[in-house]
Amino acid sequence: MINAGFPLPYRLGAATRHTGRMSSQVRTGGYTVGPAAALVGVSVKTLHHWDAIGLVRPSGRTPGGYRVYSPDDVARIHRVLVYRELGFPLAEIGSILDDPGTDPRDQLRRQRDELLSRRSRIDEMISAVDRMLDATRRGIRLSAEEQVEIFGTDWQPERVDEAEARWGDTPQWQQYAERAGALTAGDWRAVAASIEELTIDLAAACRSGVAAGSAEANGLAERHRTMMETYFDCTHSMHVCLGRMMATDAGYVEYYERFAPGLAGWLYDAICANAAAHGTDPATATWQ
């Protein structure tokens, strides 16, 4: 039998395709090259190559002259596979396995230690990939702490999850995830500064009584729409939908009220007037 302390075949299930033939060979104490290759998950060509270079030579032959791999031969194949997985060249693997001064159990311990080390590195890589996937999903490549530091103490990172739940299946969210994911912390600081500057200008216009539809109000509304295009392509029709949401969502209203009373409503009126000036009827605007 195969050494119980050795890893199982890589594709043990593949051997079931040869069940009838292999069971007969097991009774005779070995495997011909096809079933042996299927058992360990390599190609017949690979076993032929390893035989030719003396790395794993079948120790028996059938009466008809076919190569027969004994259980010990199969165990050696497994050892080769482990060392190959660890990155050892075939020539070095042969030297390790054939070293008369090396205890087979020491070889197994060495293999186990190196596999554990490899697993640790792989686990670290998986964690890094998971973090990258999470960043791609969220769009913003910043930690929650960095988001608060850049966007202010009122910023709520969980709102990104809420936005994804609401718009995650839209093309605009995909654009947002791609564009936001490409921004560095420095880029986000610049974006945050631009948003604050624009909001201050909007508030000043609102307090001064600038009329929606005027050149000044249209210019500010267009700046706001352009700012939204940091994240996704924003048509004037989409902009109206966003303005409507901002004028009714409690979180947005509260945010804008801090800058000027009635600012959320004023911004919505300015967005509608600007959209109309660009040929979009605010009354029939849709997300397109």
C-alpha positions as CSV (number, residue, x, y, z in Angstrom):
1,M,0.0,0.0,0.0
2,I,1.0,3.6,-0.5
3,N,2.8,5.1,2.5
4,A,0.0,6.3,4.8
5,G,2.0,9.4,5.8
6,F,2.2,10.6,2.2
7,P,-0.2,13.1,0.5
8,L,-3.1,11.6,-1.4
9,P,-3.0,11.5,-5.2
10,Y,-3.7,14.9,-6.8
11,R,-6.6,13.6,-8.9
12,L,-7.6,10.4,-7.1
13,G,-11.1,10.6,-8.7
14,A,-9.5,10.2,-12.1
15,A,-8.5,6.7,-11.3
16,T,-12.1,5.6,-11.2
17,R,-12.2,5.6,-15.0
18,H,-9.8,2.6,-14.9
19,T,-11.5,0.8,-12.0
20,G,-11.7,-2.6,-13.6
21,R,-8.3,-2.6,-15.0
22,M,-6.6,-1.2,-11.9
23,S,-8.2,-3.6,-9.5
24,S,-6.7,-6.5,-11.4
25,Q,-3.3,-4.8,-11.3
26,V,-3.6,-4.1,-7.6
27,R,-4.0,-7.8,-7.1
28,T,-0.8,-8.4,-9.0
29,G,1.0,-5.8,-6.9
30,G,1.4,-2.9,-9.3
31,Y,0.1,-0.5,-11.9
32,T,0.8,-0.3,-15.6
33,V,1.7,3.2,-16.8
34,G,-1.8,4.3,-17.8
35,P,-3.5,3.6,-14.5
36,A,-0.5,4.8,-12.5
37,A,-0.6,8.1,-14.4
38,A,-4.3,8.4,-13.7
39,L,-3.9,7.6,-10.0
40,V,-1.3,10.3,-9.3
41,G,-2.7,12.9,-11.8
42,V,0.1,13.2,-14.3
43,S,0.3,12.3,-18.0
44,V,1.6,9.0,-19.3
45,K,4.2,11.2,-21.2
46,T,5.4,12.6,-17.9
47,L,5.9,9.1,-16.4
48,H,7.8,8.0,-19.6
49,H,10.0,11.1,-19.3
50,W,10.7,10.4,-15.6
51,D,11.5,6.8,-16.5
52,A,13.9,8.0,-19.2
53,I,15.8,10.3,-16.9
54,G,15.9,7.8,-14.1
55,L,13.8,9.9,-11.7
56,V,11.0,7.3,-11.3
57,R,11.6,3.9,-12.9
58,P,8.9,1.2,-12.7
59,S,10.4,-1.7,-10.8
60,G,8.5,-4.4,-12.6
61,R,7.3,-5.7,-15.9
62,T,4.2,-7.7,-17.0
63,P,4.7,-11.0,-18.9
64,G,3.9,-8.9,-21.9
65,G,6.7,-6.5,-21.2
66,Y,4.7,-3.5,-20.0
67,R,6.1,-1.3,-17.2
68,V,4.6,-2.0,-13.8
69,Y,4.8,0.6,-11.0
70,S,4.8,-1.0,-7.5
71,P,3.3,0.8,-4.5
72,D,6.8,2.0,-3.5
73,D,7.2,3.4,-7.0
74,V,3.9,5.3,-6.7
75,A,5.0,6.6,-3.3
76,R,8.2,7.9,-5.0
77,I,6.0,9.6,-7.7
78,H,4.2,11.4,-4.9
79,R,7.4,12.6,-3.4
80,V,8.5,13.9,-6.7
81,L,5.2,15.7,-7.1
82,V,5.5,17.4,-3.7
83,Y,9.1,18.6,-4.4
84,R,8.1,19.7,-7.9
85,E,5.2,21.7,-6.3
86,L,7.7,23.3,-4.0
87,G,9.7,24.5,-7.0
88,F,12.7,22.0,-6.9
89,P,14.2,21.1,-10.4
90,L,13.9,17.5,-11.4
91,A,17.6,16.9,-11.2
92,E,17.7,18.1,-7.6
93,I,14.7,16.1,-6.7
94,G,16.4,12.9,-7.9
95,S,19.5,13.7,-5.8
96,I,17.4,14.3,-2.7
97,L,15.4,11.1,-3.1
98,D,18.5,9.0,-4.0
99,D,20.7,10.3,-1.2
100,P,21.6,7.2,0.8
101,G,22.3,9.3,3.9
102,T,18.8,10.7,4.0
103,D,16.2,9.0,6.1
104,P,12.8,8.7,4.2
105,R,11.1,10.0,7.3
106,D,13.4,13.0,7.3
107,Q,12.4,13.6,3.7
108,L,8.8,13.6,4.7
109,R,9.3,15.9,7.6
110,R,11.2,18.3,5.3
111,Q,8.4,18.1,2.8
112,R,5.8,18.8,5.4
113,D,7.7,21.8,6.8
114,E,8.1,23.3,3.4
115,L,4.5,22.6,2.6
116,L,3.5,24.4,5.8
117,S,5.7,27.3,4.9
118,R,4.2,27.4,1.4
119,R,0.7,27.3,2.9
120,S,1.5,30.2,5.2
121,R,2.7,32.2,2.2
122,I,-0.3,31.2,0.2
123,D,-2.7,32.2,3.0
124,E,-1.0,35.6,3.1
125,M,-1.5,36.0,-0.6
126,I,-5.1,34.9,-0.4
127,S,-5.7,37.5,2.3
128,A,-4.1,40.2,0.2
129,V,-6.2,39.1,-2.8
130,D,-9.3,39.2,-0.6
131,R,-8.5,42.7,0.5
132,M,-8.0,43.7,-3.2
133,L,-11.4,42.1,-4.1
134,D,-13.0,44.0,-1.2
135,A,-11.5,47.2,-2.4
136,T,-12.6,46.6,-5.9
137,R,-16.1,45.7,-4.7
138,R,-16.3,48.9,-2.6
139,G,-14.6,51.0,-5.3
140,I,-12.7,53.1,-2.7
141,R,-9.2,51.8,-2.1
142,L,-9.0,53.3,1.3
143,S,-9.5,51.9,4.8
144,A,-12.4,53.1,6.9
145,E,-10.0,55.2,8.9
146,E,-8.6,56.8,5.8
147,Q,-12.1,57.5,4.5
148,V,-13.0,59.3,7.7
149,E,-9.7,61.2,7.7
150,I,-10.1,62.4,4.1
151,F,-13.9,62.9,3.9
152,G,-14.5,64.1,7.5
153,T,-15.8,62.7,10.7
154,D,-19.4,62.8,9.4
155,W,-18.4,60.3,6.6
156,Q,-20.0,56.9,7.0
157,P,-18.1,54.2,5.2
158,E,-21.0,51.8,5.4
159,R,-22.9,54.0,3.0
160,V,-20.8,52.6,0.3
161,D,-22.4,49.2,1.0
162,E,-25.8,50.8,1.0
163,A,-25.1,52.4,-2.4
164,E,-23.9,49.1,-3.8
165,A,-27.1,47.4,-2.5
166,R,-29.1,50.0,-4.3
167,W,-27.1,50.4,-7.6
168,G,-24.7,47.5,-7.6
169,D,-26.3,46.0,-10.7
170,T,-26.1,49.1,-12.9
171,P,-23.4,50.0,-15.4
172,Q,-22.8,53.3,-13.5
173,W,-21.8,51.3,-10.4
174,Q,-19.3,49.3,-12.4
175,Q,-17.9,52.6,-13.7
176,Y,-17.7,53.9,-10.2
177,A,-15.9,50.8,-8.9
178,E,-13.4,51.0,-11.7
179,R,-12.7,54.7,-11.5
180,A,-12.8,55.0,-7.7
181,G,-10.6,51.9,-7.5
182,A,-7.9,53.7,-9.5
183,L,-7.7,56.7,-7.2
184,T,-5.0,56.9,-4.6
185,A,-5.3,58.5,-1.2
186,G,-3.8,61.7,-2.7
187,D,-6.4,61.7,-5.5
188,W,-9.2,61.3,-3.0
189,R,-7.9,64.3,-1.0
190,A,-8.0,66.3,-4.1
191,V,-11.6,65.1,-4.8
192,A,-12.7,65.9,-1.3
193,A,-11.2,69.4,-1.6
194,S,-13.0,70.0,-4.9
195,I,-16.3,68.8,-3.4
196,E,-15.9,71.2,-0.4
197,E,-15.0,74.1,-2.6
198,L,-18.0,73.5,-4.8
199,T,-20.4,73.1,-1.9
200,I,-19.1,76.4,-0.4
201,D,-19.8,78.1,-3.8
202,L,-23.3,76.5,-4.0
203,A,-24.1,77.7,-0.5
204,A,-22.9,81.3,-1.2
205,A,-25.1,81.4,-4.3
206,C,-28.1,80.0,-2.4
207,R,-27.7,82.6,0.4
208,S,-27.3,85.4,-2.1
209,G,-30.5,84.5,-3.8
210,V,-29.0,83.5,-7.2
211,A,-31.9,82.4,-9.3
212,A,-32.1,78.9,-10.8
213,G,-31.7,79.1,-14.5
214,S,-29.4,82.1,-14.4
215,A,-26.0,81.8,-16.0
216,E,-24.3,81.6,-12.6
217,A,-26.7,78.9,-11.3
218,N,-26.3,76.9,-14.5
219,G,-22.6,77.1,-14.2
220,L,-22.6,75.8,-10.7
221,A,-25.0,73.0,-11.6
222,E,-22.8,72.0,-14.5
223,R,-19.8,72.0,-12.1
224,H,-21.8,69.7,-9.9
225,R,-22.6,67.3,-12.8
226,T,-19.0,67.3,-13.9
227,M,-17.9,66.4,-10.4
228,M,-20.3,63.4,-10.5
229,E,-18.4,62.3,-13.6
230,T,-15.4,61.6,-11.4
231,Y,-17.3,58.4,-10.6
232,F,-19.5,57.6,-13.7
233,D,-20.7,59.1,-17.0
234,C,-23.5,61.4,-15.8
235,T,-26.1,62.6,-18.3
236,H,-28.3,65.7,-17.6
237,S,-31.2,63.3,-17.1
238,M,-29.3,61.3,-14.6
239,H,-28.2,64.5,-12.9
240,V,-31.9,65.4,-12.4
241,C,-32.5,62.0,-10.8
242,L,-29.6,62.6,-8.5
243,G,-30.7,66.1,-7.6
244,R,-34.2,64.8,-6.8
245,M,-32.7,62.2,-4.5
246,M,-30.4,64.7,-2.8
247,A,-33.4,67.0,-2.2
248,T,-35.4,64.2,-0.5
249,D,-32.8,62.0,1.2
250,A,-32.5,63.0,4.9
251,G,-28.7,62.4,4.9
252,Y,-28.1,64.7,1.9
253,V,-30.5,67.3,3.1
254,E,-28.8,67.4,6.5
255,Y,-25.4,67.7,4.9
256,Y,-26.4,70.6,2.7
257,E,-28.3,72.4,5.4
258,R,-25.1,72.8,7.3
259,F,-23.8,75.0,4.6
260,A,-27.0,77.0,3.9
261,P,-30.7,76.7,4.8
262,G,-32.6,75.2,1.8
263,L,-29.5,74.4,-0.1
264,A,-30.6,70.9,-1.1
265,G,-33.8,72.3,-2.6
266,W,-32.0,75.2,-4.3
267,L,-29.4,72.8,-5.8
268,Y,-32.2,70.6,-7.2
269,D,-33.9,73.6,-8.8
270,A,-30.6,74.7,-10.3
271,I,-29.9,71.2,-11.7
272,C,-33.4,71.0,-13.2
273,A,-33.0,74.4,-14.9
274,N,-29.6,73.5,-16.2
275,A,-30.9,70.2,-17.6
276,A,-33.7,72.1,-19.3
277,A,-31.1,74.5,-20.8
278,H,-29.4,71.4,-22.3
279,G,-32.6,69.9,-23.8
280,T,-33.7,67.6,-21.0
281,D,-37.2,67.9,-19.5
282,P,-36.8,67.5,-15.8
283,A,-40.4,66.3,-15.4
284,T,-39.7,63.2,-17.5
285,A,-36.0,62.7,-16.6
286,T,-35.0,59.1,-16.1
287,W,-31.8,57.2,-15.2
288,Q,-30.4,57.2,-18.7
